[in-house]
Amino acid sequence: MYSRFGDGLQKWIMAGLVAAALCVAMPALAQEEQEPPAEPTVDEKAPPKVYREKTEISIEGKTEANGVLELMVEPRGEEPALVKVNVLAKTKASKIVKELVTQLEFALGDRYKVKKWGDERIYVSAKSGKIPPLAVDIGAQQLPGVAVRISKG
């Protein structure tokens, strides 16, 4: 059968198909040649946990926008508990502390004392010497305008 475009068009179509196939195949080949990521070095590992008999949590400032504060609370030798407080904009530190005290008491149970000290501080300590020490870490702090500090109590 005779085409008015001739064999030239068929050659261009075939060349286009081959080019498209190469475009699809080349990225797959390039990914196979990459080296696997290196194992984490000592600098990239998580810092060691600090367990304390008494811990002070200080909160200062006033939130500028809605946010969240997450603390990881872990008694030595036990599973960590996540303490999460959702905070609305323009909330003062005293309200954040009040809500955090409630959440900490719930997460830690009756083995630990959680005391609110003033408007900006919380003290967490074991009720007896038989209770394991506690590690408190900041999981996430998305509270613009608020400073959170964890220190030895």
Sequence and secondary structure as in RCSB ss.txt:
>XXXX:A:sequence
MYSRFGDGLQKWIMAGLVAAALCVAMPALAQEEQEPPAEPTVDEKAPPKVYREKTEISIEGKTEANGVLELMVEP
RGEEPALVKVNVLAKTKASKIVKELVTQLEFALGDRYKVKKWGDERIYVSAKSGKIPPLAVDIGAQQLPGVAVRI
SKG
>XXXX:A:secstr
   SS HHHHHHHHHHHHHHHHHHHHHHHHHHHS       GGGS      BSEEEEEEEEB SS EEEEEEEEE
TTS  EEEEEEE TT BHHHHHHHHHHHHHHHHGGGEEEEEETTTEEEEEESSTTS  EEEEEEEEE TTEEEEE
EE 
